[in-house]
Amino acid sequence: MFPVKNAFDVLNERGFIEQSTDPEALRGYLGSAASCYVGFDPTADSLHVGHLLPIMALANLQKLGHRPIVLVGGGTGMVGDPSGKTEMRQILTEEMVERNVAGLKDQLSSYLEFGDGGAKMVNNADWLLDLRYIEFLRDIGRHFSVNRMLAAESYKARLETGLNFIEFNYMLLQAYDFHYLSLHHNCFLQMGGNDQWGNIVAGIDLIRRKRGLSAHGLTFPLLTTSGGAKMGKTAAGAVWLDPQRTTPFDFYQFWVNTDDRDVARFLKLYTFLPVEEIEAVGRLEGQELNACKMILAFEATSTTHGEEKSLAAHEAAGSVFGKRTIPENLLPSSSIPRAGKEDVDSVPTTFLARDRFEKGLPAFELFVEVGLCESRSAARRLIQQGGAYVNGNRLEEFDGLIGVEHLRDEGVFLKAGKKRVHRIHVKN
């Protein structure tokens, strides 16, 4: 039996929809099992938190009985989308694209169930690379008005800095993708960031002109935090989904450090917890709101890295920053444990020989060596400003020695500010 609540309304109440084509027609399309797609350009071999909004939208749709299609832009990635950019993107080689595509599918499998009857991944290189240029211009290009294309925001923003002919073709190629998926995969809904609206509408228009059929589109908000930062960006750089780039512990800490004003919104977008439970978060403050941040961190990390890694990160954070209890009635659908042992194995760790501590290590050099500071001068400033800690004790002198008296059974814990922590495991 298909869910009573329409998927359009679910996405809307969770905050995924910025704008859409005719809502009633879209509700009708989503009234029974339907296919929907989002495109990802394989510009790196890992996705980051900034990609999670469309991924979670696809995951919600799959849970509601629809079929997600992930389109990887192996073909368009060799052109570069001008949307939202002030300069031309790097053009990728086929080898780079193939490597990146392999990495993306592994990561997306944490959110979507692929296989027979499940989510599907397609690569537009399979149909774009073999296109005959003259035939493409005759069959597809003739349906596009240059005047309308130049009026699109993605092109208007680039006209002042320069838009080359390769990029000018991008709208045609993305529209052709939508047409191809409608023809071969019965897919009539494309979703994407709000800067993709012009490209999505172009695809809808092409399907109408070529096939005489109606298609649909919706866009996600271009998300920033309440503090104005781009979602998924920190002072240290992007927060990656690849655990080799961003450890599960650091990934967990990213969510724990969410601005108070964003907690309820992020719980709706980045977890599957019921909206009815999340609504109450907006009225919380203090310790209860901090507990909700832990729930957000645990749920988001569980989805990305698995519950075991999330639990380890949760317990490691408790051992470093102090254990916090979570009331039983607070977001009861969360799978976060209300109690558990403390475990520090998931804290980012560096292994050093014991004899180095017998000689003593200058604090500012140690902070640089483990990556908590970029340079010795940055480490000196951090210590002099009172932002550096060893085993929870504030450092007073930048060149103070860290020695054997600082060793603990679980290691030496260094902390930079309130958020960044690193453990040194001593080898005999």
C-alpha positions as CSV (number, residue, x, y, z in Angstrom):
1,M,0.0,0.0,0.0
2,F,1.4,3.4,-1.0
3,P,1.9,5.9,1.9
4,V,-1.1,8.2,2.7
5,K,1.1,11.3,2.9
6,N,2.2,12.6,-0.4
7,A,6.0,12.8,-0.9
8,F,5.8,16.4,-2.1
9,D,4.2,17.4,1.2
10,V,6.8,15.4,3.2
11,L,9.7,17.2,1.4
12,N,8.0,20.5,1.8
13,E,7.4,20.2,5.6
14,R,11.0,19.0,6.1
15,G,12.3,22.1,4.3
16,F,13.7,20.6,1.1
17,I,11.7,22.7,-1.4
18,E,12.7,26.2,-2.5
19,Q,10.6,26.3,-5.7
20,S,8.8,23.8,-7.9
21,T,6.7,23.5,-11.0
22,D,2.9,23.2,-10.6
23,P,2.6,21.7,-7.1
24,E,-0.7,20.0,-7.8
25,A,0.6,18.3,-10.9
26,L,3.7,17.3,-9.0
27,R,1.6,15.8,-6.2
28,G,-0.2,13.8,-8.8
29,Y,3.0,12.5,-10.2
30,L,4.2,11.5,-6.7
31,G,0.8,10.0,-5.9
32,S,2.1,6.6,-7.0
33,A,5.5,5.0,-7.4
34,A,7.6,7.3,-9.6
35,S,11.2,7.9,-10.7
36,C,13.1,11.0,-9.8
37,Y,16.6,12.1,-10.3
38,V,19.4,14.4,-9.1
39,G,22.7,15.0,-11.0
40,F,26.1,15.1,-9.4
41,D,29.2,16.3,-11.2
42,P,32.2,14.0,-10.3
43,T,34.6,16.9,-9.6
44,A,36.2,14.9,-6.7
45,D,36.3,11.3,-5.5
46,S,34.3,12.2,-2.4
47,L,31.1,14.1,-1.7
48,H,30.9,16.5,1.2
49,V,28.2,17.8,3.6
50,G,27.2,20.4,1.0
51,H,25.9,17.5,-1.1
52,L,23.8,15.9,1.6
53,L,20.6,18.0,1.0
54,P,19.9,16.4,-2.4
55,I,21.1,13.0,-1.2
56,M,18.7,13.1,1.8
57,A,15.8,14.2,-0.5
58,L,16.4,11.1,-2.6
59,A,16.6,8.9,0.5
60,N,13.3,10.3,1.8
61,L,11.7,9.6,-1.6
62,Q,12.9,6.1,-1.6
63,K,11.5,5.5,1.9
64,L,8.2,6.7,0.6
65,G,8.2,4.2,-2.2
66,H,9.7,6.1,-5.1
67,R,12.7,5.2,-7.2
68,P,15.7,7.5,-7.0
69,I,18.0,7.8,-10.0
70,V,21.5,9.2,-9.3
71,L,22.9,10.7,-12.5
72,V,26.7,11.1,-12.4
73,G,27.9,13.7,-14.9
74,G,30.7,11.8,-16.5
75,G,30.0,13.6,-19.7
76,T,29.0,17.0,-18.5
77,G,31.8,16.9,-16.0
78,M,34.1,17.2,-19.0
79,V,32.3,20.5,-19.9
80,G,31.7,22.2,-16.5
81,D,28.5,23.7,-15.3
82,P,28.7,27.5,-15.2
83,S,25.8,27.8,-12.6
84,G,26.9,29.5,-9.5
85,K,30.4,30.1,-10.7
86,T,32.3,33.3,-11.6
87,E,34.9,31.4,-13.6
88,M,35.2,28.3,-15.7
89,R,35.4,25.0,-13.8
90,Q,38.3,22.6,-14.2
91,I,37.7,20.3,-17.2
92,L,38.2,16.7,-16.1
93,T,39.8,13.9,-18.1
94,E,38.0,10.6,-18.6
95,E,40.4,8.9,-16.2
96,M,39.7,11.4,-13.5
97,V,35.9,11.1,-14.0
98,E,36.0,7.3,-13.8
99,R,38.0,7.4,-10.6
100,N,35.6,9.9,-9.0
101,V,32.5,8.1,-10.2
102,A,33.6,4.9,-8.4
103,G,34.1,6.8,-5.1
104,L,30.7,8.5,-5.3
105,K,28.7,5.2,-5.7
106,D,30.3,3.7,-2.6
107,Q,29.4,6.8,-0.6
108,L,25.8,7.0,-1.9
109,S,25.2,3.4,-1.0
110,S,25.2,4.5,2.7
111,Y,22.0,6.5,2.0
112,L,20.3,4.7,-0.9
113,E,19.5,1.0,-1.6
114,F,20.8,0.2,-5.1
115,G,19.8,-3.0,-7.0
116,D,16.8,-4.6,-8.6
117,G,13.8,-2.4,-8.0
118,G,15.9,0.0,-5.9
119,A,17.9,3.1,-6.6
120,K,19.8,3.3,-9.9
121,M,23.0,5.1,-10.8
122,V,23.5,6.2,-14.4
123,N,26.4,8.0,-16.0
124,N,25.6,10.5,-18.8
125,A,28.9,9.8,-20.4
126,D,27.1,6.6,-21.7
127,W,24.9,8.7,-24.0
128,L,26.6,12.0,-24.3
129,L,30.1,11.0,-25.5
130,D,28.8,9.2,-28.6
131,L,26.5,12.0,-29.7
132,R,26.9,13.2,-33.3
133,Y,27.3,16.9,-33.2
134,I,25.3,17.9,-36.3
135,E,22.5,15.6,-35.5
136,F,22.4,16.9,-31.9
137,L,22.2,20.5,-33.2
138,R,19.4,19.6,-35.6
139,D,17.3,17.4,-33.2
140,I,18.0,19.2,-29.9
141,G,19.6,22.6,-30.4
142,R,16.8,23.9,-32.6
143,H,14.4,23.8,-29.7
144,F,16.5,26.3,-27.7
145,S,16.2,30.1,-28.0
146,V,19.6,31.8,-27.5
147,N,17.7,34.9,-26.1
148,R,16.0,32.8,-23.4
149,M,19.3,31.0,-22.6
150,L,21.1,34.3,-22.1
151,A,18.3,35.4,-19.7
152,A,18.9,32.5,-17.4
153,E,20.6,33.5,-14.1
154,S,23.3,30.9,-14.6
155,Y,24.4,32.6,-17.8
156,K,23.7,36.2,-16.9
157,A,26.0,36.0,-13.9
158,R,28.9,34.9,-16.2
159,L,28.5,37.3,-19.1
160,E,30.4,40.0,-17.3
161,T,33.4,37.8,-16.5
162,G,33.2,35.7,-19.7
163,L,31.2,32.7,-20.8
164,N,32.9,30.4,-23.3
165,F,31.2,28.2,-25.9
166,I,31.8,25.0,-24.0
167,E,29.9,26.2,-21.0
168,F,27.2,27.7,-23.2
169,N,26.3,24.2,-24.3
170,Y,25.8,23.0,-20.7
171,M,22.1,23.8,-20.6
172,L,21.5,21.8,-23.7
173,L,23.3,18.8,-22.4
174,Q,21.5,18.8,-19.0
175,A,18.2,19.2,-20.8
176,Y,19.1,16.3,-23.0
177,D,19.9,14.2,-19.9
178,F,16.3,14.8,-18.6
179,H,14.9,13.9,-22.0
180,Y,17.0,10.8,-22.1
181,L,15.9,9.6,-18.6
182,S,12.3,10.3,-19.5
183,L,12.6,8.1,-22.6
184,H,14.7,5.3,-21.2
185,H,13.9,5.3,-17.4
186,N,10.4,6.7,-17.3
187,C,11.6,9.5,-15.1
188,F,9.7,12.8,-15.2
189,L,11.0,14.6,-12.1
190,Q,14.4,16.4,-11.8
191,M,15.6,17.9,-8.6
192,G,18.6,20.1,-7.9
193,G,20.0,23.2,-6.2
194,N,18.2,26.5,-6.7
195,D,20.9,27.6,-9.1
196,Q,19.8,24.8,-11.4
197,W,16.2,26.1,-12.0
198,G,17.0,27.4,-15.5
199,N,18.5,24.0,-16.6
200,I,15.7,22.0,-15.1
201,V,13.0,24.1,-16.8
202,A,14.9,23.8,-20.1
203,G,14.7,20.0,-19.7
204,I,11.0,20.1,-19.0
205,D,10.4,22.3,-22.1
206,L,12.5,19.9,-24.2
207,I,10.4,16.9,-23.1
208,R,7.2,18.8,-23.9
209,R,8.5,19.7,-27.4
210,K,10.0,16.3,-28.3
211,R,7.5,14.0,-26.7
212,G,4.4,16.0,-25.9
213,L,4.6,15.0,-22.3
214,S,4.6,16.9,-19.0
215,A,7.6,16.7,-16.7
216,H,8.3,18.3,-13.3
217,G,11.0,20.0,-11.4
218,L,11.8,21.2,-7.9
219,T,14.8,22.9,-6.4
220,F,16.4,22.8,-3.0
221,P,17.4,26.0,-1.1
222,L,21.0,27.0,-1.3
223,L,21.7,26.3,2.3
224,T,23.8,28.4,4.7
225,T,24.0,28.3,8.4
226,S,22.4,30.9,10.6
227,G,25.9,32.4,11.0
228,G,26.1,33.0,7.3
229,A,28.6,30.2,6.5
230,K,28.2,27.9,3.5
231,M,26.8,24.6,4.6
232,G,29.5,22.0,5.0
233,K,32.4,24.5,5.2
234,T,34.5,25.1,8.3
235,A,37.6,27.1,9.0
236,A,39.5,23.9,8.3
237,G,37.9,23.4,4.9
238,A,35.1,21.1,3.6
239,V,33.5,18.4,5.8
240,W,33.9,15.3,3.6
241,L,31.8,12.1,3.6
242,D,35.0,10.1,3.0
243,P,36.3,8.9,6.5
244,Q,39.9,9.2,5.2
245,R,39.4,12.9,4.6
246,T,37.1,13.7,7.6
247,T,37.2,11.2,10.4
248,P,33.8,10.0,11.8
249,F,34.8,11.7,15.1
250,D,35.3,15.1,13.3
251,F,32.2,14.5,11.3
252,Y,30.3,13.9,14.5
253,Q,31.8,17.1,16.1
254,F,30.8,19.2,13.1
255,W,27.1,18.4,13.8
256,V,27.5,18.8,17.6
257,N,28.8,22.3,17.0
258,T,25.6,23.3,15.1
259,D,24.3,26.8,15.8
260,D,21.4,26.8,18.3
261,R,19.2,28.4,15.6
262,D,19.8,25.6,13.1
263,V,19.2,22.5,15.2
264,A,15.5,22.0,14.4
265,R,16.0,22.8,10.7
266,F,19.0,20.4,10.4
267,L,17.1,17.6,12.3
268,K,14.4,17.8,9.6
269,L,16.9,17.9,6.7
270,Y,19.6,15.5,7.8
271,T,17.9,12.9,9.8
272,F,14.8,10.7,9.3
273,L,13.3,11.4,12.7
274,P,9.6,12.3,12.7
275,V,8.8,15.9,12.1
276,E,6.2,15.8,14.9
277,E,9.0,15.1,17.4
278,I,11.4,17.7,15.9
279,E,8.8,20.5,16.1
280,A,9.3,20.7,19.8
281,V,13.0,21.4,19.5
282,G,12.3,25.0,18.6
283,R,11.1,25.6,22.1
284,L,14.1,24.1,23.9
285,E,17.2,25.8,25.2
286,G,20.2,25.2,27.3
287,Q,21.1,21.6,28.2
288,E,18.1,20.1,26.4
289,L,19.1,21.9,23.1
290,N,22.6,20.6,23.5
291,A,21.3,17.1,23.9
292,C,19.4,17.6,20.6
293,K,22.7,18.5,19.0
294,M,24.1,15.2,20.1
295,I,21.1,13.4,18.7
296,L,21.6,15.3,15.4
297,A,25.3,14.4,15.3
298,F,24.6,10.7,16.2
299,E,21.9,10.3,13.5
300,A,23.8,12.1,10.8
301,T,27.0,10.1,11.5
302,S,25.1,6.9,11.7
303,T,23.6,7.4,8.2
304,T,27.0,8.3,6.7
305,H,29.4,6.0,8.5
306,G,27.2,3.4,10.2
307,E,25.9,3.1,13.7
308,E,29.0,1.4,15.1
309,K,31.3,4.3,14.0
310,S,28.7,6.8,15.2
311,L,28.5,5.2,18.6
312,A,32.3,5.2,18.9
313,A,32.4,8.9,18.0
314,H,29.6,9.7,20.5
315,E,31.4,7.8,23.3
316,A,34.8,9.3,22.4
317,A,33.3,12.8,22.5
318,G,31.9,12.0,25.9
319,S,35.2,11.0,27.2
320,V,36.9,14.1,25.9
321,F,34.3,16.8,26.4
322,G,32.3,15.3,29.3
323,K,29.4,12.9,29.3
324,R,25.9,14.4,28.9
325,T,22.7,12.6,29.6
326,I,19.8,12.7,27.2
327,P,16.3,12.6,28.6
328,E,14.3,9.6,27.6
329,N,11.4,11.7,26.3
330,L,13.7,13.9,24.1
331,L,13.3,12.8,20.4
332,P,12.5,9.2,21.5
333,S,12.7,7.9,17.9
334,S,16.4,8.5,17.8
335,S,18.6,5.4,18.1
336,I,21.2,7.2,20.2
337,P,22.1,5.3,23.4
338,R,21.0,7.0,26.6
339,A,24.0,5.5,28.4
340,G,27.1,3.6,27.5
341,K,30.8,3.1,28.1
342,E,33.4,5.7,27.3
343,D,35.6,5.0,24.3
344,V,38.4,7.2,23.0
345,D,39.5,5.0,20.1
346,S,37.7,7.2,17.5
347,V,39.4,10.4,18.5
348,P,42.0,11.5,15.9
349,T,45.2,9.9,17.1
350,T,49.0,10.3,16.4
351,F,51.4,7.7,17.6
352,L,54.7,8.9,19.2
353,A,57.6,7.2,20.9
354,R,57.8,7.4,24.7
355,D,61.5,8.6,24.6
356,R,60.4,11.8,23.0
357,F,58.3,12.6,26.1
358,E,61.2,11.7,28.3
359,K,63.2,14.5,26.7
360,G,60.1,16.8,26.7
361,L,58.3,18.3,23.6
362,P,57.7,22.0,23.3
363,A,54.0,22.5,23.3
364,F,53.8,24.8,20.3
365,E,55.8,22.3,18.2
366,L,53.5,19.4,19.3
367,F,50.4,21.3,18.3
368,V,51.8,21.8,14.8
369,E,53.1,18.2,14.5
370,V,49.6,16.6,15.1
371,G,47.9,19.1,12.8
372,L,46.0,21.2,15.3
373,C,47.8,24.3,14.1
374,E,49.1,25.2,10.7
375,S,52.4,26.8,11.8
376,R,54.5,27.4,14.8
377,S,53.5,31.1,14.9
378,A,49.8,30.0,14.8
379,A,50.5,27.6,17.7
380,R,52.2,30.4,19.7
381,R,49.2,32.7,19.2
382,L,46.7,29.9,20.2
383,I,48.6,29.2,23.5
384,Q,49.2,32.9,24.3
385,Q,45.5,33.6,23.8
386,G,44.5,30.8,26.2
387,G,43.0,28.5,23.7
388,A,45.3,25.4,24.1
389,Y,44.8,22.6,26.5
390,V,46.7,19.5,27.5
391,N,44.6,16.8,29.3
392,G,42.0,19.5,30.0
393,N,44.4,22.0,31.6
394,R,45.1,25.3,29.9
395,L,48.6,25.8,28.7
396,E,50.2,29.0,30.1
397,E,53.5,29.0,28.2
398,F,53.9,28.4,24.4
399,D,57.3,26.7,24.9
400,G,56.3,24.7,28.0
401,L,57.4,21.1,27.7
402,I,55.0,18.2,27.4
403,G,56.7,15.3,29.2
404,V,56.2,11.9,30.8
405,E,54.2,13.5,33.7
406,H,51.4,14.3,31.1
407,L,51.1,10.6,30.0
408,R,47.8,8.9,30.8
409,D,46.6,5.3,30.1
410,E,44.5,6.5,27.3
411,G,47.1,8.9,25.9
412,V,47.8,12.6,26.0
413,F,44.8,14.8,24.9
414,L,45.5,18.1,23.2
415,K,42.6,20.6,22.5
416,A,42.6,23.7,20.3
417,G,39.8,26.0,21.3
418,K,36.5,24.4,22.3
419,K,36.0,22.1,19.3
420,R,39.2,20.5,18.0
421,V,40.8,17.7,19.9
422,H,43.6,15.2,19.2
423,R,45.0,12.3,21.1
424,I,48.6,11.2,21.3
425,H,49.1,7.5,21.8
426,V,52.5,6.7,23.3
427,K,54.5,3.8,22.1
428,N,57.2,2.2,24.3
